[in-house]
Structure formats: structure tokens, C-alpha cells
Amino acid sequence: MAEQKEKFAELQKAIDEHKDQKGALMPVLQAAQGIFGCVPMDVQEYIADALGTTLSDVYGVATFYSQFSLQPKGRYVVGVCMGTACYVRGAQKVLDRVQKELGVDVGATTADGLFTIQATRCLGACGLAPVMMINDEVFGRLTEDEIPGILEKFKA
């Protein structure tokens, strides 16, 4: 509980720093994402009240930009590219295998908080299709059979 109060105090500092600026919502949401690791509804409500805007405005921005998450993400974010080049070279099979191995669907986080699965658009590595990223590490020319071994490295 004390940790939550500290986080909201830190958020308030960010709000105070930006509230009189035009376009304050973006830097405040970015600060909130950094402080809380996501932008849950109670944080959105707090921001709306503090900036004198509507919850729907805050929610609209938080859900429009992919940099914001409404729920906590795992330590490792597994992004499987579903862009055209990756898709035609078997990305769906790779994504299906990731979901099977981790036991959660796209957009969800494993119960242990280690992994979050995302289906992404083009990662800019079309020549390596199909491509998957885990945090900042790129894995290319994947087959579904390689997925268990790759994930195991991150579980260790």
C-alpha cells in the first residue's frame, strides 16, 4: 500500500510538471507507464481528474498508442511479426506454438509474470521472415519446432 502511494506521488510530480503545457496528456501517460509498468484504469482516472480532462480522452490515447499497456507486461515481451512477409512464411504457426508453449493467448501474460505475447506488425526484418522478438532480441527464419528451445533460454 505504501508503495502505491509513492507511485502516485511520483505520478503527481509528473502531472505538476506538465499540466500547464499543451499536449500534457502524452508525457503524463508516458510517465505513468514508466512508474506503474502499465496504465490501469485507476491510474487513468487519476490522470483525468488531475489534468481536468475526461476519462474517455485518457483512455482513448492510452489505447490508441501501442507504447501504452493497460495491464502489466511480463519480464519478456514476445512479439511475433504478423506482417505480410512473415505471415506468408508461416508466422501463424510460430505464434500458435508460442501460445501453446506458454499456455496463454495473444495479449496475455503468463501467471508467473515472465512472458507476455503480442502479435505485431512489421518488425522491419522481412528478409528473415518469419520473425519473433523477445524484448530486443530478434529471432529469424523461425520454424515452430524452434520455439520451445528459444523460450527455455528465457525461463532459465
PLY file of the C-alpha trace (Angstrom):
ply
format ascii 1.0
element vertex 156
property float x
property float y
property float z
element edge 155
property int vertex1
property int vertex2
end_header
0.00 0.00 0.00
2.83 2.40 0.84
4.46 1.54 -2.49
1.26 2.53 -4.34
1.18 5.87 -2.52
4.78 6.50 -3.53
3.98 5.70 -7.14
1.00 8.07 -7.16
3.16 10.77 -5.54
5.72 10.30 -8.32
2.92 10.49 -10.90
1.65 13.69 -9.32
5.10 15.24 -9.76
4.97 14.41 -13.47
1.47 15.87 -13.71
2.55 19.05 -11.93
5.49 19.36 -14.31
3.34 19.06 -17.46
-0.21 20.12 -16.58
0.11 23.68 -17.87
1.65 22.59 -21.18
-0.30 21.99 -24.35
-0.44 18.26 -25.03
0.32 17.34 -21.43
-1.51 14.03 -21.64
1.17 12.21 -23.65
4.13 12.93 -21.35
1.97 12.23 -18.29
0.87 8.86 -19.72
4.50 8.08 -20.58
5.49 8.88 -17.01
2.65 6.72 -15.68
3.71 3.82 -17.91
7.25 4.12 -16.54
6.15 4.33 -12.92
3.45 1.65 -12.88
4.62 -0.53 -15.79
1.18 -0.06 -17.35
-1.71 2.40 -17.27
-4.57 0.65 -15.43
-7.99 2.21 -15.02
-7.35 3.70 -11.56
-4.28 5.49 -12.92
-6.24 6.73 -15.93
-8.95 8.09 -13.62
-6.33 9.85 -11.50
-4.74 11.43 -14.58
-8.10 12.57 -15.94
-9.01 14.23 -12.64
-5.59 15.83 -12.23
-5.48 17.21 -15.77
-9.12 18.27 -15.78
-9.95 16.11 -18.78
-12.32 13.23 -19.34
-11.57 9.59 -18.67
-12.60 8.84 -22.26
-9.87 11.20 -23.53
-7.23 9.49 -21.39
-8.47 6.02 -22.32
-8.59 6.95 -26.00
-4.94 8.00 -26.03
-3.83 5.08 -23.84
-5.46 2.55 -26.17
-4.51 4.24 -29.44
-0.74 4.20 -28.96
0.98 0.81 -28.74
3.57 2.13 -26.28
0.92 2.06 -23.56
-0.39 -1.07 -21.92
-3.50 -1.28 -19.76
-2.24 -4.39 -18.00
1.18 -5.31 -16.62
3.54 -6.92 -19.10
5.83 -9.82 -18.38
9.57 -9.54 -17.93
9.88 -10.84 -21.50
7.60 -9.49 -24.22
7.36 -11.99 -27.05
6.37 -10.25 -30.27
5.62 -12.43 -33.27
5.55 -10.47 -36.51
2.34 -10.97 -38.45
3.29 -8.62 -41.30
2.78 -9.88 -44.84
6.25 -11.38 -45.42
6.24 -13.17 -42.07
2.65 -14.30 -42.39
3.13 -15.94 -45.79
6.24 -17.72 -44.46
4.50 -19.34 -41.50
4.22 -16.76 -38.73
0.80 -18.06 -37.68
2.30 -21.49 -36.90
5.05 -19.80 -34.89
2.52 -17.71 -32.97
0.32 -20.74 -32.32
3.32 -22.62 -30.94
4.32 -19.72 -28.67
0.77 -19.64 -27.28
0.76 -23.40 -26.78
4.16 -23.44 -25.04
3.31 -20.55 -22.71
-0.32 -21.51 -22.15
-1.71 -18.01 -22.76
-3.30 -16.15 -25.65
-2.06 -13.11 -27.52
-2.24 -10.04 -25.29
-1.99 -12.07 -22.10
0.78 -12.52 -19.54
1.77 -15.84 -18.02
0.77 -16.41 -14.39
4.42 -16.25 -13.28
4.76 -12.79 -14.86
7.61 -13.90 -17.11
6.08 -13.66 -20.60
3.59 -11.51 -22.47
2.64 -12.48 -26.02
1.99 -9.88 -28.70
1.15 -10.24 -32.37
2.95 -7.34 -34.00
3.02 -5.73 -37.40
6.17 -5.47 -39.50
9.37 -5.51 -37.46
11.48 -4.44 -40.44
13.29 -7.75 -40.81
11.33 -9.14 -43.75
14.36 -10.94 -45.16
14.44 -13.05 -42.00
10.74 -13.96 -42.09
9.12 -15.29 -40.03
10.49 -13.15 -37.20
9.93 -13.05 -33.46
11.37 -10.61 -30.93
11.79 -11.23 -27.23
12.40 -7.82 -25.72
15.17 -6.51 -28.00
16.47 -9.84 -29.28
15.46 -10.84 -32.82
14.92 -14.44 -33.92
14.52 -15.01 -37.65
13.82 -17.72 -40.18
11.86 -19.50 -37.47
10.06 -22.78 -37.53
7.51 -23.75 -34.94
9.80 -26.52 -33.68
12.44 -23.97 -32.58
10.06 -22.17 -30.21
10.38 -24.45 -27.13
14.18 -24.16 -27.13
14.14 -20.39 -27.55
11.62 -19.90 -24.74
13.55 -22.27 -22.48
16.59 -19.95 -22.61
14.48 -17.16 -21.15
12.87 -19.36 -18.50
16.29 -20.33 -17.09
0 1
1 2
2 3
3 4
4 5
5 6
6 7
7 8
8 9
9 10
10 11
11 12
12 13
13 14
14 15
15 16
16 17
17 18
18 19
19 20
20 21
21 22
22 23
23 24
24 25
25 26
26 27
27 28
28 29
29 30
30 31
31 32
32 33
33 34
34 35
35 36
36 37
37 38
38 39
39 40
40 41
41 42
42 43
43 44
44 45
45 46
46 47
47 48
48 49
49 50
50 51
51 52
52 53
53 54
54 55
55 56
56 57
57 58
58 59
59 60
60 61
61 62
62 63
63 64
64 65
65 66
66 67
67 68
68 69
69 70
70 71
71 72
72 73
73 74
74 75
75 76
76 77
77 78
78 79
79 80
80 81
81 82
82 83
83 84
84 85
85 86
86 87
87 88
88 89
89 90
90 91
91 92
92 93
93 94
94 95
95 96
96 97
97 98
98 99
99 100
100 101
101 102
102 103
103 104
104 105
105 106
106 107
107 108
108 109
109 110
110 111
111 112
112 113
113 114
114 115
115 116
116 117
117 118
118 119
119 120
120 121
121 122
122 123
123 124
124 125
125 126
126 127
127 128
128 129
129 130
130 131
131 132
132 133
133 134
134 135
135 136
136 137
137 138
138 139
139 140
140 141
141 142
142 143
143 144
144 145
145 146
146 147
147 148
148 149
149 150
150 151
151 152
152 153
153 154
154 155
